[in-house]
Amino acid sequence: MGILDDMYHGKSGFFGEKRITDPDYIRCVGKLAALEEDLLKQYPGIESQLEQLHDLQGTAESIAEYEMFAAGFRTGAKLMLEMLGE
């Protein structure tokens, strides 16, 4: 897709490294890890299914994040065009 793809994937140096520091996010990730650990203890044979689940969730989230990222830029461009137009 060009510049949007480059910006999103960090190929053009538009963004620096940033870690998510939101306490709600950190708490949620901690709960997810604890839940996964509990599931693995209760059902030792599900490692493969959990790995597939993680892979598919990661792919779906990556696609959704990119689409939201691109939509934000499109909205910004539309606002700029409207402001410059009339």
RALINWO-V721548 format. One record per pair of residues at least 6 apart in sequence whose C-alpha atoms are under 8 Angstrom apart, sorted by the first residue. I is the first residue (numbers start at 1). J is the second residue. D is the distance in whole Angstrom. If there is no record, write none. Layout:
BEGIN
i,j,d
I,J,D
I,J,D
END
This chain:
BEGIN
i,j,d
4,70,7
6,12,6
7,13,7
7,14,6
7,15,7
8,66,7
8,69,7
20,26,8
40,46,7
40,47,7
END
